[in-house]
Amino acid sequence: MLMIHKWRDFSAVIALILVAAAGWAQSAGGSNRPFGLILYAQGNDVSIYRDGRLTDYDLATTDVIGLPVFTGDLVQTGPGTFVELQLQPSTTQLKIAENTTFRIQSMGSQGTGQIDLTYGRIRAKVEHFAAAVSSGGSFPFSIRGQGVVAGVRGTDFGYDYVAGTGGATIPLTRVYCFQGTVEVSGVSRQQPTTVQTQTPEAQSAPETITGSVLLNADEMVSISAAPTREENGKPSGAASSAQTEDEPVIQTDSVSPAVTQFWKRYDFASSPISTDAAEQKFPKLNQELEQHFARTVAASGPASEAGVTPAASPAAEPSPAPLPNENNPKPNPKLLPTQRISISPAYSMGVAIGGLTIGLAGLGLSYFGTDIFPGMSSFTNGQLSNGLMISGGILFAGGLIAYLFSQAPNAPSK
């Protein structure tokens, strides 16, 4: 009977400890918040502008595979550099061509989001969305350039904003569809589209749709801005409110052979992976995610609803060096990443769990030691069980403190 009472009391203590440990392990797990993950990179260099700091990654010496990118990041690829991103935890993929600059304006947990293209070429394979277009007319995923928005629900398409061919200096926008459908819409130019000129007021201002074109598979629309025309006999170089712009030149046709050949040559080289598989493949990923989202929460408060991570207000960002663009591909000064000591949450959790196991062994010994080892005296059993419980408690407390320190907003990282 005494043995039964001991086992019942011991089981109750174990149950309480396991419930507490499960809650802690759950809180220590990876976040479901959306992020981008670099799965492929080839070429020379990639630059990421984040939180007022520009970091340049030399692909010859730095492995960026497994590097996360976040909402608000401004990303630039150098000459001859191609990068592939997956918008976790969805299967949406982006292929970024060389000499491309873009900002991740927003990301959602189901592959939704908005990419603001400053210059260059992007191809997107977007996860299919069963939900209809929202009542506001916006699509779950869109790429925005200079006054043109391409919105989709599940499509393989591309968006170019490049200089015109034949030596022309007039920028050319091309949106083309390989699979599915794409709606291409013009928006009012009262809404700034470059990162440098965006303000909170401009971002919240309503947009005016000036027209739209629906593209099916193997269709393309090209939009080139008309040059400024002169009025009242004033030269084109004179600053005057009399200068006006003609309507942009819009052409709809089949996808050009040059575009098809370009993306056939630089097709996707990686395949989507799950968030769990990514955390196993890239051991440092979970730590980087936890630290980034902890800083985000500390700086801007709780995340927005529906699992969407909005970009931080540009007004809240420190004054940076000139942002990268086609005219200034390498801003200075470069703020290169520093190497610091890293505390791994996985190792910290392992130490804590090991300590918990030793402590439980000591607790069990205190209950059942004399029953399992009849020859052991009560004094010896007490000393041994107390030693195990104290040692296990120290390890558990040390591992827990190390884990909490690794998750602090200003914790050191590599």
N, C-alpha and C positions, 0 to 999 in steps of 0.2 A: 504493500500500500504506500509506504514511504517513497519507494522508487517511482510510483505512478505520479505522486504529487510533485516530486522533483522534475520529472519529465514535462508535466503540464506547465509548471512555472518557467522552466527553461524554454519551452516552445513559445510561450507568450513573449519572453524577452527577445528571442530570435526574430519573431514576427515583427515586433516594433522596430528592431534594428534594420531589417530588410526593407520595410516600407520606407523608412527614412533614407536608406541608401538608394532605393529605386528612384525616389523623388529627386535626390541630388544628381544621380546619373542622367535622369531625363533632362534636368536643367542644364547639365554639362554637355549635352549632345549638340550636334550641328544644327545650325539655324535653317529654317525653311524660307528665309527671306531671299529674294532674287538677287543674282549676281551674274556677271559674265565670266567665262572661264576660257583662257587661251588654250586651245588644243593643238594648234599648229602655227609655226612661225618659220619663215625662211627668208634670208636676205641679209640686210646690213644692220638696221637698228629700228627700234620702236620707242616712242616717247609717250609718257603718260603725265598729264597735268592734273594734280589732285590736291585739294586743300591748300592752294597757294604754293604748291611745290611742283617743279618739273623734274621728272626722273627720266633719264635716257638709258635705255638698255641696249648694249652692244651685243648683237646676236652671236658674234664670233667668240665672245668670252662669257656670256650669260645665258643660261637656259631659262626661257620665259614660259615654257610649257607648264601648265598648271597654275600660272599666275592669274589671280582674280582681278576683275575690273568692276567698278561700281557706278551706280547712278551719279551723275555729275562729272564723271571723268571725261577729260578731253584727250583723245588718242590720236597719235600721228604716226604713220608709217613712212620710213625713209625711202630713197630711191632703191628699186630692186627688191623691196621688202613686201611680203604677203603674209597676212595673219588671218587665222580663223578663230572665231569666238562662238561659244555656245551659251545661250541665255538660260542658265540654270534656274529652276529645276525642270524646264521644258526641253524640247528637242529643237527649238529654233536655233539656226546657225547663221552666222554672218561671215562672209569672205571679204576681207579688206584688201584692196589693191595697193600698189605702191603709191607714194606721194599723196596719201589721203589723210584728211583731217576731219574728225567728227566728234560730236559730244553725245554721250548717253543721257538723254533728257529724262527718261523714266523707264522702269522695268517692272513687270508684274510676275507673279509666281507661275502663270500659265503661258509664258512666252510673249505676253503683251508688252508694249513699250513704244517709245518714240526715239528715233535717232535723228539728230540734227547734223546734216552733212555740210561742212564748210567748203570743202573742195575734195575732188577725187572720185573714186568709184567703189561702190559697195554692191555685193550680191547677197540676197537673203533667201534662205529656205525657212519659211515660217510654218510653225505647227498649225494644223487645221483647227479653227475655232468653230464650234457648233453654234455658239451664240450669235444672234443677229447683230447688225451694226447698231450702236447705241442711238437713242433718240436724238442726241445732239449732232449726229451726222459723222462722228469720228469713228475710225476703225480701231480694232484692238491693237494692231501693229502698223506703224507708219514710219516712213523716212521723209524728212523735210529738208529742202534745200532753199535756194533763194526764191521765195515766192511760189514754190510748187511742192505739193504734198502727194505722196504715193501711199495709199492706204489699202490694207489687205486683211483677209481673214484666214488665209492658208494658201500660200503661193510660193513659187520659185521665181524670183524677179530680181532685176538690177536697177540701180539708180546711179547715173553719172552726172557730175557737175564739173565740167572741164572747159579748157579753152577751145575755141573753135578750130577746125582744121584749116590747112592752107595758109597758115600764118596769121589768121584772124585773131584779134584780141577780144572779141565779143564772147562772153561765156556761153556755153551750150549746156542745156539740161536734157538728158535722155533718160526715159523710163521705159523698160522693156520687160516683157512677161515671157517666161519659158514654160510655165505651167500654172493653171488656175486662172484667176482674174485679178486685175489691179485697177483701182480707180485713181486717176490722176486729176488733181484739182489745183486750180490756181487760188492763191489767197491774197488778200489786200496787202500792199506794201507798207501800209501803216504799221503793220506788225513786224518789228525788227527780227531778222533771222540769224544774224551773226552773234556769236557769243559775246564779242566785245561790247556790243551796244544794247544787250538785253538788260532790262530793269524789271523789278517786280511789277510795276504798273503796266509795262508793255506785255509781260507774260500773261497777265490776267485780262488784258484787253480782248474783246471779242474779235474774231477773225471774220472777214467777209469773203465768201467763196465767189470767185469771179467766173467760174466755169469748170466743167469736169469732162473727162474722157474715160470711158471704160475699155480697158485693154484685155483681150483674151490671149490665149497661148500663141506665141510666135508673132505678137504685135508689139509695136514700139511707137512712142510719141517723142518727137524732138521739139524742144522749145528754145528758141534763141531770142535774146533781148534785142530790140531794134535800137539803133544808135540814136543819140539825142539829136533832135532836129532844131534848127535855128528859127527864131521868130523875130520880127521887127528889125531884120537886117543886122542883128548882132552876131559877132563871131562865136563859133562853138566853144572856144576856150573861155569866153567871158562868163563870169558868175552872174546869173540873172534869173529871176523867177519866171522870165518869159520862156525859158527853155522847157520843153515838154518832151515826153517820150511817146512814141507811137506804140500801138498794141504789139505784144510779142509775136514773133513768127512761129506758128505751130504747124507741124507736119506729122501726120500719122501714116505709118507704113509697116511693112514686115520688119522683123528684127534683121538688122544689117548683117551681112556675112562677117564684117570686121568684128562686130560685137560677139557673134556666135563663136568665131575662132578664138577670140581673146579668152572667153570664159571656158572654152574647151581646153585651151592650153593651161589655164590656171583654175581648173575645176577643184571642188572640195577634196581635200586629201585626208580629212579626219571624219569620224563618225560620232554621233552624239553618245554620251554616256550618262548614267544616272548620277545623282548627287552622292549617293552612298559609294558607288564605284569610284567617283572622283576623289572622295575623302580617303579611300583606301589606297588609291594610286599615288596621290600627292599628300604625304603625311603632314606637311606644314599647312595645308589648305584650311583645315578647321580652325587652327589657331589664328590665321590671318583674318578669316571671316568674323570670328568672335571679337577680335580686337577692333576691327573696322566698325562693326555694328555697335559695339560699346561706345566708341568715340562718337558715332553718329547720334545715338540716343542722348549722350551727355551734352552734345552741342546743340541739338535741335529738338529734343523731347521725343515722345513716343512716335513710332512709325505711323504712317497714314493707314487708312482702312483698306480692306480688300487685298492686303499683301503687296500693295504697290509702293515702291520706294521712290519718292519724288526727288528731283535734284534740289540741292541747296540753293537758296537765293544768291545770285551773283553778288548782291550788295553786301552779303555777309562774308565774302571771300576776301583774303588779304590782297593787297595790290601786287600783282605778279609782274614778272618780266613780260615783254610782248608775247602774246599768244602765238603759237605756231600757225602758219598759213603758207600758201603757195609762194608768197613773196619773202617770207622770213622763215625758212624751213628749220632752222636751228636757233631757237631763242637763247639769249645769254643773260645772266650767267646760268650755267647748268647746275642744278642742285642734285648732285649724285647721291644715291642711297648710301648710308653708313652701315658698317658691320657692327652689331652689338650682340651681347649674350642673349640667347633665347631660352625661355622656360617653356617646356612642352607640356600642354595640358594632359596629354596621354600618359606621359611618365608620372606626372603628379598624381593622376587618378590611379595609376597602377600602385604607387607607394601607399596611397590611402586605402585601397582595397586590400593590399597585403597586410597592412596594419590591422584592418578590420578583421581579417581572417585569423591573425594571431590572437587578437583580443577575444574573438569568439571561442578559439581553442582553449584559452585560459579560463573563460567563463564556463565552458563545458567541463573542464577538469575540476573546477571548484564544486560543481554539482555532483559529478559522477566519478571523481578520482578514486575515492576509497572503495567504490563498488567495482570499478574496472580493475583496480590494482589493490587487492585486499591487503597485501603486505605493506603498503605505503602508509606511513603514519599521517595523522591529520595535520601535524605541524609541517611535514615535508610537502604534503599536498597543497596546503595553504600557501607556502612560500612559492612553489612552482607556478600555481595558478595566478597568484598576484603578480609574479614577475612577467608572465605572458600577457596579462591584461594591461599592465603598465607599459610594457614595450609596445604592444599593439596600439595602445592609445596614443603614445608619442608618435609612432609612424603615421597613424591615421590623421592626427592633428597637423603634423608637418606636411603631409601630402595635400590636405585640404587647404592649408594656408598657401602653399606653393601654387595650387590650382587657382585660388582666388586672386593671387598676385598676377598670375599669367593672364587673367581676364580683365585686369584693371585697364582703364582707357589709356593710361600713359605707360603701360608695361613695355619693357624693351622687346624688340623683335629683330629678326634678321632682315 
